[in-house]
């Protein structure tokens, strides 16, 4: 299971631990991923995602999952999120 946010594409970052003697060793910064069920208003169901906490705040700021998916570029989304986005687009076209 990769450590990448399914909605924002946020992944691990690489940096250095710096000691008091200024010795540098490589380290990894991981995103704070949470398993959440987000509700889609147009599809009337919940969808499970692994989302970073920053991504979760962004979704809430943009007015919910439906608005977020329709505004976000396909390159940032996971396969699961792309599938939900296509379902939303079909629901919009049918309405």
N, C-alpha and C positions, 0 to 999 in steps of 0.2 A: 504494500500500500504506500503510494508516494505521499510525501509530505508537502502537498500543494493544495492551496485553497481552490475549491471547485468553481467559485464564482468570480474571484478576482485574479487568479493565477499567481498569487503570492507564494513564493517558495523559500527554500533555505538560502541563507546568505553566508558568505565566508569572510572571516576576519582574523584578528590576532588577539591572543591573550598577551598583555604586556605586564611583565613583572616589575617590581621596584627597581631592579637592576637593569631595566629596559630590555630584557630578553624577550623575544617574540616567538610565540608558537601558534600554529594555525588552530582555529576553532570554527565551529559551525553555529550559526544562529538559526533556530527553527521557528516557524510561525506558530502562534497559539491556535491550533486547530481544535474545533469542537464539532461533535456530531449533533446536528439540529434538524428538526422538521419545520420547514417553512411552509406557510399556507399560501396557496394560490387562490385569489379571489375569482378569477375568470374560469379556472378549472374546477373549483369547489373541492379541492383535496389538498392534503399535505404531501410534501416531497422532501425526502431525506437528503441532506448534503453534509460534506465535511467542509466547514467554513472557518476561516480565521475570524477572530473577534473583531478585528478592524473591518473585515468584509461584512460582517453581520451589522455593524453600525452603519456602514455605507448603504446597505440594503434598506435599513429602516429610514435613513435620511432621504432616500430617493422615493419613498412612498410604497415600499413593499417589494416582494419578489417579482411580480409581473412587470412593474416599471423598470426594475433593475435589469432583468433579462432582455427586455426589448431595447434598452439603451446601450448595453454592453456589446463590444465587438466580439465576434465569434472566436477570434484567436485566443482570447483570455479565458473562455469558458471550457469546462470539461465536456466529455461526451454525454454524460447524464444531463448536464445543464443545457447543452445544445438540443437534446431531445425534447426537453420541457419547453425550450424557446420555440421550437417548431410547432409544438402542440398549441402554444399561445397564439402564434401567427395564424394557424388554421382556425382557431376559435374566433379571432378577430375578423378573418375573411368571411366566415360563416355568418357572423352577426351583422 
